[in-house]
Amino acid sequence: MRAIQFQEYGGPEVLEVVEAEVPEPGPGQVSIDVTYAGVNFADLKARSEGYRVPSLPFRPGLEVSGRVRELGTGIQGLRVGQEVAALTAGGAYAEVAVADAVTVFPLPDGVDLRTGATLPTVLPTAYALVHSVGRLQPGETVLVQGAAGGVGTVAGQLAKAAGAGAVYGVVSGAAKAKYALEYGYDEVFVSSSASFVDEVRGATGGRGVDLALDPVGGEILRGSLASLAPFGRLVSFGNASSAQPWQVGQPELYPTALSVAGFSILTLAQTAPDELRTIAERAFRTVVDGVASLPVTAEFGLAEAGEAHRLMGARTSTGKLLLRVAGG
């Protein structure tokens, strides 16, 4: 089979197409003939920094859609040939991928394989941020960093559907702001630094927001924290800035009774897969019901994985990027 791997860390040019043996599923696992693989920022961090890379060479990719190829022992509720979406621990950029059965989801009726590839990481993450961790209540206000990205696109829609009083976004350019305004946002601020804090305060009459969602870390995370209203909540779900790990304590939290939480879908898949499955099923239902959608804004062949990484790395992309594996 064909697969994408890298043998050293670096830019998109380190991604190479190789011929590899077809992986076999172990106990509790499923192999999948991949139709599409999702491209995520975590893939770029794996390639450039070794994020969650146990050893080299490494095959990147965290999510796929396709058809069940083979079942390992102890599998129930799945069958060979069934159309599924799956979260993997790596290796999704390949014609055949292996995933733990607990993170393999039969596609709901009416959801095709192309749409299915947008679901495994983004939808459950956005749902958890708004509901399970963020615990958004009707009438509350929300601030989302990276509002034009995959998670941001869905989070804006879910927050609005949950009855948010106002949903604010932060993006890095005017084109992204125009895009985000189509997906649930009431106002979008263009900023590459923490200067958005004053704009958030201005938009909320000085009060701040009830819930802030931050995948960036560093200076931006500090700005998100400074944008909170009394009793506000911040959920950190990434460190795209690659800044030093953040710390927050009594001086920041006590004065206005703030709360800080964290979320990682990859970690949850390892530590509480049943909880992830519950979140994922609820999140997928929002797509079936028409509450949320994630547009595919660019599609590449498997051999063009480097081009997909270049586009995402330029920070100009919106929505979801896919690799077309079958026939790609």
N, C-alpha and C positions, 0 to 999 in steps of 0.2 A: 504494500500500500504506500501511497504518498503521505508524507507528513512534513510539517515545518518544525525545525529545531534551531537552536543556537548552541555553539560550543564555547563562546566567550561573551562577556557583557559588552555592550556598546550600542551603536545606533541601529536603525532599521536594517542596515546592510548586513548585520550579523545573522539575520534570519535566512535560512537556506532550506530548499526543498530536498528531502532525502527519501530513499526507498527503505522502508522498515518492515519488520515482521508484524503481522496482524496480532494485536494484543488479545489475550484470552481472559475472560472474566473469572475472578476468584469467587470463593463463597460469598454470597450476599451481594454480588456485583452483576452488572449487565454490560454487554458490549453493544455498541450502537453503530450502524452504518450512517455516517454523518451526511446530512444534506447541507446544513448551514452551521457555521460557528460564529458566535458573537465576539466582537472585539471590545475589550474593556481597558480602562486606564491601568488596571492592575497588571495586564499583559505587558504594557510598556515599561512599568516599573520592574517587572520580572526580568525583561530583556536588558534594561539599562543598569539596574541596581542589584539584581538578585533577589528581589522581593518574593518570598515564599518558594525559592528555588533550592531544593535539597542537595542537588549535585548537577554537574555538567557532564555531557550535553543534556539539554532540557527542551521539552516540547511545550510551548505555551498554550493557553486557551482554557477558559473556565466554563464555557456553556455551549451546548449544541442543541440542534434539533435533528431528528432523523428517525430511523426505524430500528427496533430492537433486532439485533443480529443473533445474539446468543445469551442464554441465561445461566448464571452460575447456580450453585446449589443453594437451596433454601429460599428461593424466590417465589413469592405469591403475588397475584394481582397484575402481573405483566405477562405478555406473550410475544413470541417471535413474530416479527413483521408489524408490530404495533407502532403507531406514530407517537413519538414522545419528545419531550424537552428534558434536558438534564443539566445539572450542575456537576462539574467534574473537579478533580483536584489538580488538573493540568492535563495536557495532551489533547485538548479539543481541536487544535489545528491539525487535523488528520482525517483520513478517510474512514477510519474506525477509531472510536474512543471508548474508554471504559469508565463507568461511574458506579458508585454505590447505589443500590436499588432504592434506598430511602430518599435519594435526591434525583430520582428519575420519575417524571410526571407524565402520565398519559395526556395527550393534547385534548382539551375540551372540544366538543362538537362545534364546528364552524370556525375553528382556529387552524389555519394551514401551517405548513412547516416553516415558511418564511417568517410568519408572525411568531410562530413558536420559538424561534431562535432569539427573539427579543425578550423572552419572559424569564428565564431562570435566575438571573442575578438582579436585574434592574427592578422588576415588578415587586418581588418580595422585599427588597431593600427599601424601596419607596413606601410600600405599605407599612413596614415595621417602623420607619422613621415617623410617619404621620400618626399611626395608630398605636402599635404595640409599645414603642419606646417613647415617642413624642406625646402620646395621649392627648391629641388635639381635641378641644371641646368647641361646640358651636359658638360662633361669635369671636373666638380668639384670632389673633393676628400671627402670621407666619413669615419668616424670612428664610429664603433658600439660596445658598451659595451655589454657583454653577447651574443657574436656572435653565440654561439651554442644553445641558447635557442629558444623558439618558435618564438618570435618577431625577434630575431637576424637572425634566419634561413631565414625568409621571407624578412626582410629588406635588407639583402645582395643581394638577387636575384632581388628585385625591384630596388635597387640602380644601379646595373649593367645594368638592362634592360632600365633604364632611361638615360644611357649614361655616368655614372660616370667615371671619369678618372682613379680612383683607389678606391677600397673599402678595408678598414682595419678593423680588428676585434680584440677584446680583450677577452680572455677566461681564465679560472682558471687552465687548465691542458692540457697536450699534446694530450690526446685522443680527447678532445673537439676541439682543434685546427685542427686536422686532419679531423674531421667531418665538421667544418665550411668551410674549403677550398673547399668542394664539392658544396657549395651553394653561389657562387658569390664573395667570398673574394679573394683578390689578395695576402694578407699577414695577418697572424694572430699572435698576440703577447700573450704569456702566462704570466700572471701577476695577483697577488692577491692584489696589491697595486698600487699606482700612478706611479710606476717605468716605466710604458709603455710610459710616456711622451717623454723620450729621444729616445725611439725606433720609435715613430711616427715622431719626428723631423728628425731623421736619415733617415727614409724611404722617407720623403718628401723634402729632401735637405735643412732642416732647416725651411721650410716655415710653416708647419702645415697643418691641414685639413680645408676644407671649411664648413663642417657640421659634428657635433658630436651628437650622440644619446646616452642618458644615463638613464638607469633605476635603478641605484645603489644608487646615492646620496653620501653625505659625502665626504671623501677623493677622491673617484673615480670621483665624479662630478667635484671637483676642478682640478683634472688631466685632465679631458676632456676639461674643459675651457682653461687650459694652453696649450692644444694641437691645439688650433685653429689658423688658419692663419688670417692675417688682413681681416676685414669684415666678419669673420667667424660667424657661427650660432651654438648655442647649444640648443638642445631640451631635456628637462628633462621629463621623462615619468614614474617615479616611485622612490621609496626610499627603495629598497631591503635591504640596510644596516641598516635601522631603525635609521639612524643618526638624529641629531637635524635638523629641517628645515633649509635649506640653504638660505643665503642671498647674493646678489651680487649687486654691485652698480658702481658708477663712477670710483673708483680706478681700478676695473678690466675691465670695458667696454670701457672707453674713450681712453686709449692709442692706441689701434688698432681697434677701432670702432666695437666691438663685439656686438652680439645680443643674448639674452636668451629668450626661449619660453618654454611653458609647454603643456603637453597633458595628458588627462585621459579619456579613453573611457567610464568609468563608470559615470564620471561627465558629459560628453557630452551627454550621453543617457538621463540624467535628465534635462539638460538645453537647449539642441538643438537637440532633437531626429531626426528631419527632416534632419539636416546636417549629423548626424551619418548615417542615412539611405542612403544618397547619397554616402558617403565615402564607406560604406559597399558594396553597389551594384558595385561600381567601383573595389573594392578590390576583390570581388568574381569573377569578370570577368577575373582577371589575372590568376586565377586557371583554369577556363574554357579554356582560351586561351593558357594555358601551360607556361605562363610567370613565375609563382611562384607555389611552392608546399611546403607542410609542412608534413614531414613523421611522422607517428605514430611510436614511438620507444618503447613504452611499453603500454600494455593494462591490466587492472585489473577488476575483478568483483566488483559490487557495495559494497559488504561486505568487500572488500579488500582496501577500501579507505585509511585506515591507512598505508598500505604498499606503496601505490602511494605517499602519503605525505612523507614517510620516504625516498623514492628514490629521490624525488624532493628536499627535505630538505638537502640531502647529497651533493647537488651541483655537482653531477656526471652525471645527466641525460642530454640528448640532445633532440631536436625536441619536439614532443608533446606527453603528457601522457593522456590516456583516461580511463574512467570507463565504462565498458560494463554493462548497466543497465538492458535492456531486456535480460532475461536469465542469468544475472550475479549475 
